[in-house]
Amino acid sequence: MGVVSDCFSDLPDPRYGNALRHDFFELLTISLLVTLSGASSCVDFALFARSKEPFLRQFLRLEGGAPSHDTFSRLFRMLDPDAFAGCLMRLSADLSSATQKEGVVAIDGKSLRAAFERVRGGSPLALVNAFATGSGLTLGAFRVPQGTGEIAALRALLDLLDLDGRVVTADAIHCQRETAQAILDKGADYVLGFKSNRFAMYDPSLSQ
C-alpha cells in the first residue's frame, strides 16, 4: 500500500464522523485493484473486497471489515475529481518509470463518441491523453476546457508529466514552436507531424 499512500498523500480525505470507519488509503487501494481487474461500479468494489478479503489482509489491516458498496459510493461522490485525477497521473507515471526509464510517450486528443448528440449540439467532451508505448500505460489525461483548444491542454498535461529522457510524439495540430520548446524544457525530445499548410516548414520534395 506504500505506493498508493505516496502517490495519493496530497489527496484530501473528504469523509467525517462515522464514515471514517475504514482507512482512506485502504479504500483507494482496493478500488485501484478492482479497476485493474476490469470492474466498473461500487457494487463490484464491495464484491471484490468480500470475496478477496483473506488475500487483502495479507497487506491491508481492514480493521473495519470488508467495505460495503455504500462506503465506496460515498467516498467517490465526495472526492475532489481534479485532485484525484492528478494523483492517478502520478501513480501511472511512477509505475511507468519503474518499468521503463526511456521510451516513447505518444500524446493524442480524442472526443467522446457520440458526445455531440448527448450535449445537443454543443462542444463534446475532449481529452488529451499521454500514452507510454513501451509499458502500455496511460500516463495521464487532461480535459480540454470549454472555450480553449487541444494545444493549450497538451501543454498543461506536459507540466504534470515526468518526461526526462523520453521521446514525445504528437500529430500535426501540435506542430508549434512553443509546444516543441515545452517538451525540450521537460528534458525530452520530440517528433511532431506537420501538414502542407505549414508553408514555412514544408518541403514537398521530402514527401516524394
Residue pairs with C-beta under 8 A, 6 or more apart in sequence:
1 25
1 26
1 29
1 59
1 60
3 91
3 94
3 95
4 25
4 28
4 29
4 32
4 91
5 25
6 94
7 87
7 90
7 91
7 94
8 25
8 28
8 87
8 91
10 83
10 86
10 87
11 28
11 79
11 80
11 83
11 84
11 87
12 80
12 83
13 24
14 75
14 78
14 79
14 80
15 24
15 74
15 75
15 78
19 71
19 74
19 75
21 64
21 71
22 62
22 63
22 64
22 67
22 71
23 60
23 61
23 63
23 64
26 60
26 61
26 62
27 67
27 71
27 72
27 75
29 60
30 45
30 48
30 49
30 56
30 60
30 67
31 45
31 72
31 76
32 91
33 48
34 44
34 45
34 48
34 49
37 48
39 45
39 48
41 69
42 69
42 70
42 72
42 73
42 76
43 69
45 67
45 69
45 72
46 66
46 67
46 68
46 69
46 71
46 72
49 56
49 66
49 67
50 66
53 62
53 66
56 62
56 66
85 141
86 160
88 140
89 139
89 140
89 141
89 160
89 161
92 137
92 138
92 139
92 140
93 139
93 140
93 161
93 162
95 135
95 137
96 132
96 135
96 137
96 139
97 162
99 134
99 135
100 132
100 134
100 135
101 165
102 165
102 166
103 132
103 133
103 134
103 135
103 166
103 167
104 132
104 133
104 134
104 166
104 167
104 168
104 169
105 130
105 131
105 132
105 133
105 139
105 161
105 163
105 166
105 167
105 168
105 169
105 188
106 130
106 131
106 133
106 168
106 169
106 170
107 128
107 129
107 130
107 131
107 154
107 157
107 168
107 169
107 170
107 174
108 128
108 129
108 131
108 170
108 171
109 126
109 127
109 128
109 129
109 144
109 150
109 153
109 154
109 173
110 126
110 127
110 129
111 124
111 125
111 126
111 127
112 118
112 124
112 125
112 126
112 127
115 124
115 125
116 122
116 124
118 124
119 125
123 146
125 143
126 143
126 144
126 150
126 153
127 141
127 142
127 143
127 144
128 141
128 142
128 144
128 150
128 153
128 154
128 157
129 138
129 140
129 141
130 138
130 139
130 140
130 141
130 157
130 161
131 137
131 138
131 139
132 138
132 139
139 161
140 157
140 160
140 161
141 157
142 153
142 154
142 156
142 157
142 160
143 153
144 150
144 152
144 153
145 152
145 153
150 173
150 174
151 173
151 174
151 176
151 179
154 170
154 174
154 179
155 178
155 179
155 182
158 168
158 182
158 183
158 186
161 186
162 186
163 183
163 186
163 187
163 188
164 186
164 187
164 188
165 187
165 188
166 188
166 189
167 188
167 189
167 190
167 191
168 183
168 188
168 189
168 190
168 191
169 190
169 191
169 192
169 193
170 179
170 190
170 191
170 192
170 193
171 192
171 193
172 192
172 193
172 194
172 195
172 198
174 192
175 192
175 193
175 194
175 198
175 201
179 190
179 192
180 190
180 192
183 189
183 190
184 190
194 201
194 202
195 202
196 202
196 204
